[in-house]
Amino acid sequence: MNVVTLDPQLHIQKKRIDSLLSVVDDLRKKIEDGHVTEFVVAALDEDNNVEIYAHTKDFLGGLGMFEMGKTIFIKQMDQ
C-alpha cells in the first residue's frame, strides 16, 4: 500500500524502521541457515535505555562477543 503524506518526518521514520527490520531479518536468515549459532545484540529503546539480548553457550563467550562488537563499532566511528 502506498501512502502519500506531506510530513517528511513520517517518511524518515518509515525508512528508519525498514532499516532496523532489515538488520533483524538478515540475522534471522543467518540463524535459520545455521551460519549464526550465538549472538549478542545491544539496542536502545525509546526511553534511551540500553537493552542487551544474548544467546550464548556461556557468560564469558557472550562477554567476549559484546566486547569485540564494541571495539569494532568504536574503530568504525574513528574512521
N, C-alpha and C positions, 0 to 999 in steps of 0.2 A: 504494500500500500504506500503510495506517495502522498506526503502531506506537505502543503505549501504554508510557510509561515514567514512573517516579517520580522520575527525575533531571531537575530543571529545567534543569541546565546543558546537557544534550543538546538540549533544545528551543531554548534560546537559541543554541547553536552552529548548529543547523539553520537558524534564521531568519537568522543572520548569513551563512551560506554562500549561502542563497537570495538574499539582498540583494546580495551580491557578484556572483553569477552573473547577476542581473537587469541590473546595470550592463554587464557584458560582453556579454550578449545584445543590449542596446539599441545598444551600439557596433557590434556585428556587423551588425545590421539596417541601421544608418545607412551602414555601409561598402557593404553589398550593394546598397542603394538609390542609391548614388552621392552621398549627402549629405556623407560624410566622405571626404576624399582624403588627408589627412595626420593623424597623431596622435602625441601624447606621453603616456605613462601612467607614473605613479610608483606603485609598490606596496611594501608591507612584508611580508617573509616571516616565517616562524615563528621565525627567529633574530634578528629585528629588524634585518635588513639591508635597505636600500632598493634596489629594483630599478627601473630606468627602461627602458621599452620605447618605441621611437620608430620611426616610419615617416614620413620627411620627404623633401622634394626636396633639401634641403641642410642643412648644420650650423647655419647662422645661423637658418634658419626654425624648426628644431627647438628651438634655444635660446630663441628668442623665444616660441614656444608654451609652453615649460616655464615661463618667467618670467611670462607672462601668467596661466597657471594658478596659479602660486604666489601672485601678487598677489590674484587673485580669492579663493583659499582664505583668505588672511590677512584680507582685508576681511570675509568672511563670518563668520570666527571673532570679529572685533571687535564684531559687531552683537549 
